[in-house]
Amino acid sequence: MRKSVFAMLVLVLSNLLASCSNIKQINHTTFVTAIGVDKSEKGVRVYALSAIPGRFGALSSSGGGGDKNPNYILQASGRDIGEALFEMKRKNSKDLNFGQCQIILFSEEISKQGLNPYLDVFMRREQFRITSWIAITKGSPDKVLQLQPKVTESSSDYLVNMFSQAGSDTYEVLPIYLYEFFSYASEPDKTPYAMYIIPDPKEAGLQQAELALFNEDKLVGKLTSRETAMLQMLQNRKLKPTTITTSKRSYQLLEQHTKTTFRSNKLFISTKMKAEITDASNQSHFSESQLKEAEEDLSDYMEKQLTSLLDSMQSMHVDPVGYGGKYRLYTKSSFERKTWLDNVFPKMPFTVKVTVELRQATRY
């Protein structure tokens, strides 16, 4: 009986020890929080922003991370991303963990040549998150990754805050996930886009001044921050705090709804807006004629802005709104992506109608 109990204990202990042997120690792991991809003479260069847990204030045993940068950058080159990552792993004495990577940056140069060859590895390998955000850099991505912002402890944290629901509470920021970009670049209904990220050494921060536009997977143009706000209105996205300033007044947008229809192979865009006057006037009450004049002012301004944006989209042969999918439903037919972007959409006539309802601003 005793021999049976002893044998059972030995068996249980051996199983426990065997299971513990597969556990990876944290201090033997490098946590990658952001990745940058650029061209190199060999093919591609990959940068990996890696965290040093002990230097982060929240994780430091002393309760503060000190003045040292809590991150360092690994880099390696290869004929493709897979080979570059393999070389990076060979150079590093620790295991590379990409589970915390939420940002993937591509240089403008590599984006103009096409991103599909580089997106595939991030989509296929389970070690990467398909909900990582995609962004574009002017010049090498390492200039962005090296920056240590004042308000956060790493550039990756800064970008996550900017792109997250809490941080992108403005119509001028339009983030996109890896899986969304990959889908839009492959399917016929919509073309992808991504925010430009520019380092600002003077302010120790990052700027998101423009939006990159793609035809399939190739960068072909960009929008200003104002045009990005207009694009989100065309996409009929959830309202975010937006101030619109015309040559006469400033307005605070309260509600907006955009409807898209097709009739006789023509695109009709109808936008209804509710807003209030927010300029520095001391006037606390506006007459009906004054409100009507202001409504016409804002309506004319918005129609011109939206028309200009649509003209730019047609000239660049891009469709970040997704009119292609709506048009296929309207015609009940299928057509190639190239046919829509090169032949149909650039020549399609359209009409923009903006209806504005202004209310009296509440004064305190």
N, C-alpha and C positions, 0 to 999 in steps of 0.2 A: 504493500500500500504506500509506504513512504517513498519507495523507488518510483512509483507512478506519479506521485505528487511532485517529486524532484524533477523528473523528466518533463512534466508539464510546465513547471516554472522555467526550466532552461529553454524550452521551446518558445514560451511567451516572451522572455527576455531577448532571445535572438531575433525574433520578429520585430520587437521594438527598436533594437539597435540597427537593424537593416533599414527600417523605415526612416530613422533619423539620419542615415547616411546620405539620403537624397536632399536634405535640407540645405539651401544655400545661405551662407552667412551674409548679412547686410554689408559688413565691412569688406566683403570680397566681391561686391557688386557695384558697378558704375551705373547710376541712374541718368539716362538721357532725357532732357526736358524739351529740347527743340533741335531740329535738324535743318541744315542749309545745304543747297545743291547748286553747284556752279560748274562751268566748263573748265577743263584742264587740258594740257598738251596730251596727256594719256587718254583722255576721254571725258571723265567727270571727276570732280572733287567734292567730297562730302564732309561737312562740318557737323559735329555733334556737341551741343551745349550740355555739359555734364555737371551735376550738382555734387557739392561736398556737404553732406548733411550736418557735420559738426560746426560748419561756419554759418548756418542759417540760425537766426535769432530764436525761432520757435523750436529748433531741434538741438541747440547747443546746450551742453550740460551746465554751462555757466549762466545760461539764461540770456545770452547775447552773443551775436555772431562776430562782434569785433569789426575792425575796419577792413579786413581782408575780403576780397571778392569770393563769394560762396560758390562760384562756378569756374570751370575751366573748359577749354574747347579742344576736343580731339579732332583730327583731320586725317584724311587718307584719300588717295587717288586710285582710279581703276578704269578699265574700259567701260564699265557700267556700274550702277549703284551697288549691285550684289558683290562685285569684286572689291569695290572700295570699302564696303562694310566688313568684308572678310579681312582685308588688310588692316583695318582699324582694330578689329578684334585681336589680330596677331600682335599688334604693337602694344595693346593694353594688357596689363597683368590681371585685370579683373574681368568678371563677366559683364557684358553690356546688357542692360535692361531698358527696353524701349516702351515699357508699359505706361510711363509717365509723360511720354512725348505727345504734346498737344499742338505743336506748331511745326509746319514744314514750309521753309522759305526756298523759293527758286529765284535765281538771278534773272534780270531782264533779258540778258543775252541768251540764256538757255531757253527762256520762255518763247522767244521769237522763233526758235528753231522747232519747237513743239515739245509738249510735256508728256505725251502718252508713253514714250519709252521709259520714262522715269517714274510715272505714276503706278505702273503695273506692279512693281516690286512692293510698294507700300500697300497696295490693295490685296495682293495675294498672301503675303506673309502674316501669320496670325500674331506675330510679336508687335505689329504696328496697329494703331487705332485708326479705324476708318473715319472716326469723328474728329480727327486732327484738323486744324484749320490750315488752309492754304493761303499764302501771301507772296507778293513779289517784291524784290529789292532792286534798287538801281545800283549796279555794281555788285561786288561780292557780298553774299549773305553774312560773312563773318564780321563785317563792320556793324551789323545790327546785333549779332549775337554777343559781341564783345562789350557792348554798351551796358553800363550798370546804372539804371535809372535811380533817381532820388526816392521815388515813392514806393518802389518795390525792390526786392533783393536780386532780381534777375530780369533780363529782357523777356524771357519766356513768360514769367508771371505778369509782366506789363502787357504783353500781347494777349494773354489769356483774359485778363481783366478787360482789355479793350474790345475783344471780340465776343465775350460772353454776354448773356442777356442783361446782366447788371451793368456792364461797362460800355455797351454799345447803344445806350439810350439816346440815339440821335439818328436822323435820317442820312447823315453824311458817312456813316460807317455801315458797310454791307459785307459782312463776313460770309465765307463759304467753307463747308466741310469738304474733306478729301473725297468722300463717296459722292457728294453732289457734283463736284467739279468733274470727276471721272465719268459720271452719268451724263452730264450735259455735253461733255466733249465727245461722247460716243453716240448719243441718241439724236434724232432729227428735230425734236420739238423746241429745243432751247440751246443757246450757246453759253459757255461758262464765263466767269469773271473772277477777279480776286483783288483785294486791296493792295495798293503800293505801300510799303513801309520804308520810311526814310529816317535815318538817325539824326538826331539833333544834339550834337555835343555841347552846345552852349547851355541848353536847358537840361542836359542829362536826361533826355527823354526820346521818344519816338513820335514821328508824325505819320498820319494816314491821310495824305493830301489828295490822292487820286485813286481812281478805280481802273484797273487793267481789264480790257475787253479782249475776248478770244474768238476766233473763227475756228471751230473744232478745237484743237489743242494748241494753236499758235496765237501768240500775242500780236494783235493788229492795231490796237489803239487804246485810248484811255479817256476817262471822263474827269471833270473837275469835281470838287466836293459838292458844289451847287447842283451840277448835273446828276451826281449820284443820288442826291435827295429827290430830284425829279424822277429818276428811274424807279426809286422805291414807290413813288406815287403811282406810276404806270403799272408796277407789279401789284398794286393794291395791298401793300403790306400794312401790318398793324401800325396805327398812328403812334408816332414818337414826337417829343417836343420839338417844334419847328417854328422859327421866326422867318417870315418872308418880307423882304424889304424892296419896295418899288422906288421909283424916282420921287414919289409923292409922300408915301407913308410906310410904316412898319405894321405888320399884322402877325398875330399869334394864331397858328392853325389849331383848331379845336377838334374838328372831325373832317374826314375825307373818305370818299368812296369812288373808285374808278371802275367803269364798266366798258368792256370791249365787245364789239359786235362786227360782223361782216355782212355787207349787202352789196350785191352786184359786183363782187370782187373788189370792194372798196372797204378800207378799214375805218371804223368809226369809234372814237374814244370819247366817252362822256365822264367828266369828273365833277362831283358835287362836293363842295367844301363849306364848312362852317368855321368862322374865324372872328376875331375881335381886333380892333385897332389898338396898337400898343405903342405908338410913337410918343415923343416927349411933350406932346401938346398938353396944355393945362385945361383944355376943354373937357368937361366931364359928361356932356350930353351932346349928341349929334341929331340934327333934324332928319326927317325921312329923305329929303333931297340930298343931304350930305352923305347919308349912309348909302344911298343909291349910287352916288358918284364914286364913293370909295369901293363899292362892290364891283363897279365897272372897271375901276383902276386895277384891282387885284385880278379880276377875271381876264382882262386883256393881257396883263403881265404873265399870268400862268399859261395862257394859250400860246403866247409867243415862246415861252421857255420850253414847253412840252413839244411844240412844233419843231423848234431848233434841235432838241434832243433826238426826235424821230428822224429828222433829216440826217443827223450825224450817224445814227445807227444804220440807216440805209446806205450811206456812202461808205461805211466801214464793213458792210455785209455781215453784221452781227445782230443777234436777236436775244439779248439777255432777259427780255420780258417773257418770251415764250409764245409769241404770236403764231409761230409755225404749228404748234400743237392745236391751237384754237382754229387755225385755218383748215387743217386737215379734217377736223370734226365738221366744220362748215361745209366743205366740199365733199365730205364722205369719200375721200380718196387718199391714197398714199403716194408719196413722192420722195425722191432722194433729198437728203439734207442739202447737197450742193445745188440742186435745182431751186430750192426755197431761198437759200442765201445769195445765190448768184443771179438768178433770173426773175423770181417771183417777187420777193420782198423788196428789193431795191427799187423796183418800178411800180410798186403798189401805191395808188393814191390814198390819201387818208384825210380825215377831218377831226379836229380836236375842238371840243366844246366844254368850257368850264363854267359852271354855275356856282355863284358865291352867295352865301347868306351871312351877313355880318350882324353881330349883336353888340349891344352897348357894353363896354368894359366896366367891370366893377371897380369903383374907386374907394379907397379907405383914407 
